[in-house]
Amino acid sequence: MKKFMMSLDDKIYEKLEELAASRGISVQELIRALAIPEWLSKQDFSVTAKAKKVSEFYGGPEKEK
């Protein structure tokens, strides 16, 4: 199993604690059950999106000289 570490601003962590407590779960469970799936659902993992990011990183298509 892969693991990662996350650093959060104190105010953000406090808000996550409140949300988790209101659901009767831990902050870790909240992040696993809600935050990560929601973030993933908003990402575009298509080949077209990846190609666009690569193109933007390298300054777009080459211009003719």
C-alpha positions in Angstrom: 0.0 0.0 0.0 1.3 3.5 -1.0 1.4 6.2 1.7 1.8 9.9 1.6 2.1 12.7 4.1 0.0 15.9 4.0 0.6 19.3 5.7 -2.4 21.5 6.4 -2.9 25.0 7.8 -4.2 24.9 11.3 -7.4 26.6 10.4 -8.1 24.1 7.6 -7.3 21.2 9.9 -9.7 22.6 12.5 -12.5 22.9 9.9 -11.8 19.3 8.8 -12.0 18.2 12.4 -15.4 19.9 12.8 -16.7 18.2 9.6 -15.4 14.8 10.6 -16.8 15.1 14.2 -20.2 16.1 12.8 -20.2 12.8 10.8 -18.8 10.7 13.7 -15.6 9.9 11.8 -11.9 10.8 11.9 -10.2 13.4 9.8 -8.3 10.6 8.0 -11.6 8.9 7.2 -13.1 12.2 6.0 -10.2 12.8 3.6 -10.3 9.2 2.3 -14.1 9.1 1.9 -14.9 12.6 0.7 -12.0 14.9 -0.2 -9.9 12.6 -2.4 -12.9 11.1 -4.3 -14.3 14.6 -4.9 -11.0 15.9 -6.1 -10.5 12.9 -8.4 -13.9 13.3 -9.9 -13.0 16.9 -10.9 -9.7 15.9 -12.7 -9.4 15.3 -16.4 -7.1 12.3 -16.8 -7.7 12.0 -20.6 -4.9 11.7 -23.1 -6.0 15.0 -24.6 -5.7 16.8 -21.3 -2.2 15.3 -20.6 -1.1 16.3 -24.1 -2.4 19.9 -23.5 -0.4 20.1 -20.2 2.8 18.9 -21.9 2.3 21.4 -24.7 1.6 24.3 -22.3 4.7 23.3 -20.2 6.9 23.5 -23.3 5.4 26.7 -24.6 2.8 25.4 -27.0 3.3 24.2 -30.6 6.5 25.4 -32.3 6.1 28.4 -34.5 7.3 28.4 -38.1 10.4 30.3 -38.7 
